[in-house]
Amino acid sequence: MMRKILPIILIFVLCNLVFGQNLEKKIKTNHDSGVLIGKALSLPKPSDGWQTCDCKFKNTQEIINVQIEIDENGNVTSATTVLGHPFLRANSEVAARYSKFSPSIFNGKLQKTYSELTYTFDITVGEVSVREPQLKFVQIPLGNLNNKATSLPMPKYFSHGAKGATGSLSVQVKIDLLSGNVVEAIAVSGHPIFRKIVENTAILAKFDFTKNNTPAKFGTGILTYKVEDFIGYREEMLIEKTPIKLGIINAMATDLPKPIYPQKAKDFCIGGKVEIEVLVDENGNVIDAKAISGDKLLRESAVESVKQAKFNQNEFNVKLRGIIVYNFDSLAPKCLVTDRIVNNRAIYLPKPNVKIIVQPKHLHLKTDEIVKVEIIVNEEGKVTNSRAISGHPLLRGVFENAARKAIFSPTNHVGRIRVKAFLIYKIKPNAEVITKF
């Protein structure tokens, strides 16, 4: 008897082993391919109570369709009835929410899914049956989509605010896989000026995923646009690039050397700001610098320093024009600065002889000429420095020398402090010099 049973048992064991290996291989193959659609683990039926309802059902069978959404772990997160008798809807939705599914995988990652549960209520026998649903992914990643588009319009280039800009922009799009239309587009990288236009252009792209029989409602991916491929870009680049004008660009410098404080500026207690207009090339180097404000004794030093400044290579691939500001106030020595004309306060104010200069052969004056001289007076009342800041160039040197010989009363300020003030000289056409006003 045992000899007859043993072969049967052996055959049964072998069949189970083979079947099990094939099943395991099939599941492993599906998982390795990156796609695994979840299955129903539990499909509870709506609770009893409807059988005794005096609802006067018109049909012997009532169909309730409930749309469900399922999270990555296989739990139902929402259930909404879309078809069926009003009295049976609530019970059907409760049952649907307690349904359980195995997780769904796409490209090795857990994904959300959706489906529709169909409950059939047999009114005559008082029983309910539920059909196992086919799950579909809510949304799947599709990667780079440029080569998958059936139609991919390009944005139109404009240079306002971004002249000479280059580079790429990436737009994340959401596609309705049934219609192939883009339903959402968000630029995630690239030049801010162009982001809105590439979003509006990406919405117009078209796709066809119906042939792939993709088990999903939506797909997401990236569309990449190069600024150089925009419509009209190459034509625009044929136009000569003009520098972008900016304001003060001190903060944009990666290296901004400090200027040397000139000794002559120190002699005149000169401080204040110096503004330099600079032209920066595409590589961040200063190729031109010109002082546009500030004391003349400070300008040369400021310009020489700013020529050594460095800036980041700009993303616009175009020259930049801006202003660098240096402030010399912290370097200027302590002086009592006044805008007063101090001719009448001088104890001694010599007048230079300008008859050799003021004559038709050299300088022919038709009206009075004014020469203004800035002076520094020390604590003892002596002029230590002088410089003419206005007046005819032929007269300036003479009156600078005369001003240095002027004498004032000693200062009454506590401590060693110098005074900066001005002397005015009026020269008549007959070469007469007037110092009293």
C-alpha positions in Angstrom: 0.0 0.0 0.0 2.8 2.4 1.0 4.6 1.7 -2.3 1.5 2.9 -4.2 1.1 6.1 -2.0 4.8 7.2 -2.0 5.0 8.0 -5.7 1.8 10.1 -5.5 3.2 12.1 -2.6 6.5 12.6 -4.4 4.8 13.9 -7.5 2.7 16.3 -5.4 5.7 17.7 -3.6 7.6 18.1 -6.9 4.7 19.9 -8.5 4.5 22.3 -5.5 8.2 23.0 -5.7 8.1 23.8 -9.4 4.9 25.8 -9.2 6.3 27.8 -6.2 9.6 28.5 -8.0 7.8 29.7 -11.1 5.5 31.9 -9.1 8.4 33.4 -7.1 10.3 33.9 -10.4 7.2 35.7 -11.9 6.9 38.0 -8.9 10.6 38.8 -8.8 10.5 39.5 -12.6 7.7 42.0 -12.1 9.4 43.7 -9.2 12.8 43.9 -11.1 11.0 45.5 -14.1 10.1 48.3 -11.8 6.3 47.9 -12.0 4.2 46.0 -9.5 0.4 46.7 -9.3 -1.1 46.1 -5.9 -3.9 43.6 -5.4 -6.8 43.5 -3.0 -6.0 41.9 0.4 -9.4 42.7 2.0 -12.7 43.9 0.5 -15.2 44.2 3.2 -18.9 44.3 2.2 -21.3 47.0 3.3 -23.0 46.3 6.7 -26.4 44.8 7.0 -29.5 46.8 7.6 -30.4 47.8 4.1 -32.4 44.5 3.7 -35.1 45.6 6.1 -35.4 49.1 4.7 -38.7 50.1 3.1 -36.8 52.0 0.3 -38.9 50.7 -2.6 -36.0 49.8 -4.8 -37.0 49.9 -8.4 -34.5 47.2 -9.5 -33.9 43.7 -8.3 -30.2 44.6 -8.3 -28.7 48.0 -7.3 -25.1 48.9 -8.4 -23.0 51.3 -6.3 -19.7 52.5 -7.8 -17.3 54.1 -5.3 -14.1 55.8 -6.4 -11.2 55.2 -4.0 -7.7 56.6 -3.6 -5.0 54.4 -2.0 -1.7 55.5 -0.3 1.7 54.0 -0.7 1.0 51.4 2.1 -2.2 50.1 0.5 -4.6 52.0 2.8 -7.7 53.7 1.3 -7.5 57.5 2.0 -10.7 58.6 0.3 -13.9 57.0 -1.0 -16.6 58.8 -3.0 -19.7 57.3 -4.5 -20.2 58.3 -8.1 -23.2 56.1 -9.0 -26.0 54.3 -7.2 -29.0 54.5 -4.9 -28.8 57.3 -2.3 -29.7 55.0 0.6 -26.9 52.5 -0.2 -24.1 55.1 -0.7 -23.0 55.7 2.9 -22.6 52.0 3.8 -20.7 51.4 0.5 -18.3 54.2 1.2 -17.6 53.0 4.8 -16.9 49.5 3.4 -14.6 50.9 0.8 -12.6 52.9 3.4 -11.9 49.6 5.3 -10.6 47.9 2.1 -6.9 46.9 2.1 -4.5 46.5 -0.8 -0.9 45.3 -1.2 1.6 48.2 -2.1 2.1 49.3 -5.7 5.6 49.9 -7.0 6.9 51.9 -10.0 10.6 52.2 -10.8 11.4 50.7 -7.4 9.4 53.2 -5.4 6.1 52.9 -3.6 3.3 54.9 -5.3 -0.2 56.0 -4.7 -3.0 54.4 -6.7 -6.7 54.8 -7.4 -9.6 52.6 -8.6 -13.3 52.0 -8.5 -15.1 49.5 -6.3 -18.4 48.1 -7.6 -20.9 46.8 -5.1 -23.8 44.7 -6.4 -26.8 44.6 -4.0 -29.2 41.7 -4.8 -32.5 43.0 -3.4 -34.3 39.7 -3.8 -32.0 37.5 -1.8 -30.5 40.3 0.5 -26.8 39.7 -0.4 -24.0 42.0 -1.6 -21.1 41.1 -3.9 -18.0 43.2 -4.6 -15.9 42.9 -7.7 -12.1 43.1 -7.3 -10.8 46.3 -8.8 -8.0 47.0 -11.1 -5.6 49.5 -9.6 -3.9 52.3 -11.5 -1.2 54.7 -10.4 -2.3 58.2 -9.5 0.9 59.7 -10.8 4.2 58.2 -12.1 7.6 59.7 -12.8 8.6 59.9 -16.5 12.0 61.4 -16.3 13.2 63.7 -19.1 10.4 64.4 -21.6 12.0 66.4 -24.4 12.4 63.3 -26.7 8.9 62.0 -25.7 6.9 65.0 -26.8 4.9 64.9 -30.1 4.8 68.7 -30.1 7.3 70.9 -28.2 6.9 74.6 -28.9 9.9 76.9 -28.1 9.7 80.2 -26.1 10.3 83.5 -27.9 13.4 85.2 -26.8 13.3 88.8 -25.3 16.3 90.8 -24.1 14.6 93.2 -21.7 16.4 92.7 -18.3 18.4 89.7 -19.5 20.4 90.8 -22.5 23.1 88.3 -23.4 21.8 85.6 -21.0 22.5 82.0 -21.7 22.0 78.6 -20.0 19.2 76.2 -19.5 15.8 76.2 -17.7 14.1 73.1 -16.3 10.3 72.9 -16.1 8.6 70.2 -14.1 5.3 69.2 -15.9 2.3 67.1 -15.0 0.7 65.3 -17.9 -2.8 63.8 -18.3 -1.7 60.5 -19.7 -5.1 59.8 -21.4 -5.2 63.1 -23.3 -1.5 63.8 -23.5 -2.0 67.4 -22.4 0.2 69.2 -19.9 -2.0 70.2 -17.0 0.7 71.9 -14.8 4.1 73.4 -15.5 6.5 74.9 -12.9 10.0 76.2 -13.7 12.4 74.7 -11.1 15.7 76.2 -12.3 17.2 78.7 -14.7 17.2 82.5 -15.2 14.3 84.1 -13.3 13.5 86.5 -16.1 12.6 83.5 -18.4 10.8 81.2 -16.0 7.3 82.5 -16.6 7.6 82.3 -20.4 8.9 78.7 -20.4 6.1 77.7 -18.0 3.5 79.2 -20.4 5.3 77.5 -23.4 5.5 74.1 -21.6 1.8 74.0 -21.1 1.4 73.9 -24.9 3.5 70.7 -25.3 1.7 67.5 -26.4 2.4 63.8 -25.6 1.0 60.4 -26.6 1.3 57.7 -23.9 -1.8 55.7 -25.0 0.3 53.3 -27.1 2.4 52.4 -24.0 -0.8 51.4 -22.0 0.7 53.1 -19.0 -1.3 52.1 -15.8 -1.6 55.6 -14.4 -3.7 58.8 -14.5 -0.9 61.4 -14.5 2.8 61.4 -15.2 5.4 63.9 -14.2 8.7 64.8 -15.7 11.2 67.5 -16.8 11.3 69.6 -19.9 14.6 71.4 -20.5 14.9 74.5 -22.6 18.1 76.2 -23.7 18.0 80.0 -23.9 20.2 79.7 -27.0 17.4 77.7 -28.7 14.7 80.3 -28.0 13.0 81.8 -31.1 14.9 85.0 -32.1 17.9 84.5 -29.8 20.5 84.1 -32.5 19.1 87.2 -34.3 19.3 89.2 -31.1 22.9 88.2 -30.6 23.9 89.6 -33.9 23.1 93.0 -32.4 26.1 94.5 -30.6 26.0 93.8 -26.9 25.7 96.9 -24.8 26.7 96.9 -21.1 24.0 96.4 -18.5 23.8 99.6 -16.3 23.6 99.0 -12.6 23.8 101.2 -9.6 26.4 100.9 -6.8 28.1 97.6 -7.1 30.5 97.5 -4.1 28.7 94.4 -2.8 29.2 92.5 -6.1 33.0 92.7 -5.9 34.8 89.5 -4.7 38.0 91.6 -4.2 37.9 95.4 -3.7 41.3 96.8 -2.6 41.4 99.8 -0.3 42.8 102.9 -1.8 46.0 104.6 -0.4 45.3 107.9 1.4 47.5 110.5 -0.4 49.8 112.6 1.7 48.6 115.8 0.0 45.0 114.9 0.9 46.1 114.5 4.5 47.8 117.9 4.4 44.4 119.5 3.5 42.3 117.3 5.9 40.4 116.0 2.9 37.8 113.3 3.4 34.4 112.4 1.9 33.3 110.1 -0.8 34.7 109.4 -4.2 32.5 107.8 -6.8 34.1 105.9 -9.7 32.2 104.7 -12.7 33.6 101.3 -13.8 33.1 99.0 -16.7 33.4 95.3 -15.9 33.9 92.7 -18.6 32.3 89.2 -18.8 35.1 87.7 -16.8 34.7 90.1 -13.8 37.7 92.3 -14.6 37.6 96.1 -14.5 38.5 97.3 -18.0 37.7 101.0 -17.5 37.4 103.3 -14.4 36.6 107.0 -14.2 36.1 109.2 -11.1 32.8 111.2 -11.4 32.7 112.8 -8.0 34.9 113.5 -4.9 37.9 115.7 -4.2 40.5 115.8 -6.9 43.3 114.9 -4.5 41.5 111.6 -3.7 40.4 110.6 -7.2 43.6 109.2 -8.6 44.2 106.9 -5.7 40.6 105.7 -5.8 40.7 105.0 -9.5 44.0 103.1 -9.3 42.6 100.9 -6.5 39.4 100.1 -8.2 41.2 99.0 -11.4 42.5 96.0 -9.3 39.0 95.0 -8.2 37.6 91.6 -9.1 34.0 90.6 -9.7 32.3 87.2 -10.3 31.9 86.1 -13.9 28.4 87.3 -14.7 25.7 84.9 -15.9 24.6 87.4 -18.5 27.8 87.0 -20.6 27.8 90.8 -21.1 29.7 93.8 -19.7 28.4 95.5 -16.6 28.6 99.3 -15.9 28.2 100.5 -12.3 29.5 102.7 -9.5 32.1 102.0 -6.9 32.1 104.3 -3.8 35.1 104.9 -1.5 34.7 106.9 1.7 37.8 108.6 3.0 36.3 110.2 6.2 37.9 107.7 8.5 41.4 108.5 7.1 41.2 112.3 7.2 43.1 114.0 10.1 41.2 116.0 12.7 40.6 119.5 11.4 38.1 122.2 12.1 36.4 122.5 8.7 34.7 125.7 7.8 33.3 127.2 4.6 34.1 130.7 5.7 36.0 133.3 3.8 38.6 134.5 6.3 40.2 137.4 4.5 39.1 139.9 7.2 40.5 137.7 10.0 44.0 137.7 8.7 46.6 139.7 10.6 48.7 139.7 7.5 47.5 139.0 4.0 50.0 139.9 1.3 49.0 140.8 -2.2 51.0 139.3 -5.1 52.2 141.5 -8.0 50.3 140.1 -11.1 51.2 143.0 -13.5 53.6 140.7 -15.4 50.8 138.2 -15.9 47.8 140.5 -16.4 48.6 142.1 -19.7 47.4 141.6 -23.3 50.4 139.6 -24.1 49.6 136.9 -21.5 46.3 137.4 -19.8 43.9 140.1 -21.0 41.1 140.6 -18.4 37.9 142.3 -19.5 36.2 141.8 -16.2 37.2 141.1 -12.6 38.7 137.7 -12.1 38.2 135.8 -8.8 40.7 133.3 -7.4 39.6 131.1 -4.5 42.3 129.5 -2.4 41.8 126.8 0.2 44.2 127.1 3.2 45.1 125.1 6.3 45.9 127.1 9.3 47.8 125.5 12.2 47.5 126.2 16.0 50.0 129.1 15.8 48.0 130.9 13.0 50.4 130.0 10.2 49.2 128.7 6.8 50.8 125.3 6.3 49.1 124.4 3.0 47.3 126.2 0.2 45.7 125.2 -3.1 43.7 127.3 -5.5 40.3 125.6 -6.3 39.0 128.2 -8.8 40.2 131.0 -11.0 42.3 131.3 -14.1 45.1 128.7 -14.4 47.7 131.4 -15.0 46.9 133.1 -11.7 46.5 130.1 -9.4 50.1 129.4 -8.6 50.8 133.1 -7.7 48.0 133.3 -5.2 48.7 129.9 -3.7 52.2 131.2 -2.8 50.8 134.5 -1.5 48.2 132.6 0.7 50.9 130.5 2.3 52.5 133.8 3.7 49.3 134.9 5.4 49.2 135.0 9.2 46.3 134.6 11.6 45.8 134.7 15.3 46.5 131.4 17.1 43.5 129.1 17.5 41.6 129.1 20.8 40.7 125.4 20.6 41.9 123.0 23.2 44.5 120.6 21.8 46.4 120.6 18.6 43.8 121.2 15.8 44.1 122.8 12.4 41.5 125.0 10.6 40.5 124.7 7.0 39.1 127.8 5.4 39.3 130.0 2.3 40.8 133.2 1.0 39.4 135.2 -1.9 41.4 137.4 -4.2 39.8 139.7 -6.8 42.0 140.8 -9.7 40.9 143.9 -11.6 41.6 144.3 -15.4 44.3 146.8 -14.5 46.1 144.1 -12.4 45.0 145.6 -9.0 44.5 142.9 -6.3 41.7 143.3 -3.7 41.7 141.3 -0.5 39.2 143.2 1.7 35.5 142.8 1.1 
